Amino acid sequence: MIKLTSFQFRILVKVQKDRFWVHIGMAYVFTFWTFYVLYHEYKVITTMRLHFLANQNRRPDQFTVLVRNIPADPDETVGEHVEHFFAVNHREHYLSHQVVYNANTLASLVEKKKGLQNWLVYYENQHAKNPEKELIIKTGLWGLWGEKVDALQHYKTTIEELCKQEDEERQKVISDPKAIMPAAFVSFNSQWGAAVCAQTQQTSNPTVWLTEWAPEPRDVYWPNLAIPFVELSVRRLIMAVALFFLTFFFMVPIALVQSVANLDDIERVLPFLKPIIER
């Protein structure tokens, strides 16, 4: 062991101290250089983003906000309540609104008609290829059993009936006040007004007048708009709990399998497999 005098010890401490300050200084230099590079990089990215937005065609969803959980008013309809609320609280930017109707039954009829129209086009093509061949289908489940009918006539008749049901259901939705849901699409005359509305709380009660950016029409799952806010929150809670228990109980068999993942443990836990393992 080397013994140092007090003079040698002071020199060693001074050298180490100088090296320490050099290390601290280089750390600061590297940090500020990183900040400088990131600043200029994000400045370029921001400029490109603003240039892209400036040259982009305006879309309706950029000026529209989806409002959910509209509180009921005994003296006004949902549409009148929405117009009055936004005309007062967003008078400078409010433009118009469109209430949402519970048209899930109508949507199912439309989807069913589209499917039948696809089958009708298919059988029309088959008939065009071979006009002499008679196209027969069964009206039972999956076409496996049931009454035999002419395919073209059957689909044409069914589509006509669905068109009548669709018109009746559409009139019912429009005329029935109960079909109006507590949700609406509110349009503004500027993107600034829409952004302020979409990103701020509208009232002191955080569970009513919920606003968010309106998705594009192709991204809207219309049946979900009929789900009340409380029910939607309960569904999210149930899914979170189910996911937790699924993850937790899934780890148990994985841990058991992992515990016998080598041959020695398998031979110890399942001794009847010893002859097979030793081969």
N, C-alpha and C positions, 0 to 999 in steps of 0.2 A: 504494500500500500504506500502510495507516494504522499508525503506530507508537504503541505504548502505553507509558506510563510505568509504573514499578513499582507506584505507588499505584493507577493505573487497572487494572492487571493483577490486583492483589489483590482489588479490588472485583468484577471480572468473575468471578474464581474463586469468591469467596464466593457470588455470585448463582447461579452454575451449581451449586455444592455444595448450596445450599438447595433448588433445583429438583430435584436428584437425590434428596435425602432425601424430598421430597414424593412423587416417583414411586415410590420404594421403599415408603413408607407406604401409598399407595393400592393398590399391588400386594398387600400383606399384607391390607389391608381387604377387597379383592375376593376373595382366596383364602379367608379365613375365612368370608366371607358365602356363598361357594359351598359350603364344607363344611357350614355350618349348614343351608342349604336342602336339600342332599343327605341330611343326617342325618334331618331331619324327613320328607322324602319317602320314604326307605327305611323309616323307622319306620312310616309309614302302610301301605306295601306289605307289610311283614312282618306287621303286625297283620291285614290283610286275608287274607294267606296262611294264618296260623294259624287264623283264623276259618273259612276255607274247609275246612281239614283237620279241624277239630273237628266241623263239621257234615256231613262227608262220610261216607257209609256205608262200613263196613269191608269190605275186599276180601281174599280169600285171598292174593293176590300181595303184599300189604303185610306179611304175616307169614311169607313163604316166601323161601328162598334157593336158587338153583341152584348145585349143587356139581359140578365137573367134574374129570376126570383123577384119579379116586380110585385110589390105589395098590392093587395086588393083594396079597392076604394068603393064604398057603397054608392057614391054619387056619380061615378064616372066609369066608363068602360076601360079596358086595358089600353086601347089605342088613345083615348082621350087623356088618360092618366100619364102615359108616356109623353105625349105632345106637351101637356101642361108642365110636367116636371122639367123637361129639357129646354122648353121655351123660357123658363124662369132661370134655371141654373146655368144654361149654356146659350144664352140669347144671342150672342155675337156669332156663334159658329153653327148652331143647330140648323139643319136643312129639312130633313124629313125622317120618317120612320116606317117600318113595316112589321106588324105584329106577326107572331108565329102561330100557325094553326096545328092542332093535333091531327095530322092527316096520315097516321100510320096505316089505318085500314085502306085508305085510298092508295097509298104507296104499295101495299101488298097486292092490290088489284092490278096496278100498273105493271109491277114486276111479273105477275102471273101472265098478264096479256103479252108482255114481251117474249116470255118463254114459249107461249103458244104460237106467236107469230114466227118465231124461229123454226118451230116444227112445221108450220104451214109452208114456209119457204122451202124447207128441206123436201117435203113431199111434192110440192109443185115442181121442183127440179127433177125429182125422180119420175114424175109423170111426164115431164117434157122429154126425158131421155127415152122412155118407153111408154107411149100413150096407150098401148093395148093392154098393159099390165094393170090389173085391178089392185089398188092399194087398200088393204084391210088392216085395221088395228083393233085391239081389244080395249075396252074402256075401264077395265079393272086396274088394280094396283100394279104399277110398273108395266102395264100392258101384258101381264102374264095370263090373266083370265078376265072374264066379263063378256059383255055383249060385243059381238063383232059388228063394226060399222065401217063405212067408207071414210078414209083418213081425211081427205080434202073437205068433204062436207061436214065432218065432225068438227074439225078445227075452225072452219069458217063460222059455223053456228055458235060454237063456244066463244069465239072472239066477239061476235056481235052481242051476245048476252053480257060479256064482260064490259063492253063499251057502254051498254045501258046502265049496268051497275056502277061503273066509274062515274058517269054523268050524275046519277042520283047521289052517290057518295060525295061528289064535289059540291053539289048544291047543299047537301046536308052540312058539310063542313063550313061553308060560307055563311049559312043562315043560323047555325047553332052557336049561341054565345058560349056554351060550355066547351066548344072546340078550340076557343082562343086560349093559348097557354100564356103563363106569366113570363114571356120572353119576347124580345123584339130586336130587330136590326135597325140601328139609328145611324143616319148618315149626316155628315157635317160638310160645310163648304170649304174646309181646309184640312190638310193633314195635321196641322198643329192642334186644331180643336179636337180632332179624333184622338190624337196621342194623349192630350191632357185628360180627356174623358176615360180612355182605356187604362191609364196608369194611375188614377187617383180614386180614392174612396169617395163615394157620392154623398153618403149620409153618415150620421153618428152610429147607426146600426150597421155593423159590417156584414150582416147576413142578407141584406136586401139591396136592390139596385146594384147587383154585381156586374161589373163591366170588364170586357176583355176585347182584344182585337178580333174582328170578325174574320173567320177563316174563309178561304175561297169556297165557292159553292160545291166544288167537287170534293172538298175535304170535310164537308159537314155530314155527320151521321145523324140524320134528321130524327130518328126514333129517340135518340138520347136527349133531345131538347125537351121532351115531354116529362123527363124525370125531375121531380122537385129537388130543391137544394138539400133538404134534410135527408131525403132518401139517397141522394148521390153521395153525401158525406158518410152515411151508414154503409153504403156499398164499398166505398174506399177503405173504411175501417175493417170491414169483413175481409176484404182482399189482403190487406196488410197482415191481419192476424193469421189468415190461412197460409200466406207465404212464409210467415215466421215458423209456424208449426211444420209446414212441409220441409223447410230447410233444416229445422232441428231434428225431426224424425228421420230425415234422409241421411243425416250424419251417423245415426246409430248403426244401420246395416253396413255403411261404408267402413266405419271403424272396426266392426266385427270381421269383415272380410280382410281388411288391412292387417289385422292382428294375426291372421293365419296365412299371410301372403307368401311365406317361404315354406320349403318342404319340411323342415324340422318341426315347425309349429303344426303343419297339417298332419304330420305323422303322429304328433302328440295328441291332438284334438280328435282326430279320426283314425284310430289305430287299425281299423279294418282295411284302410288303404295302404298299409305298410308294404304288402307284397308288390303292389303296382308301383309304388314310389321307388323301391329298391331295384326294380328292373332298369 
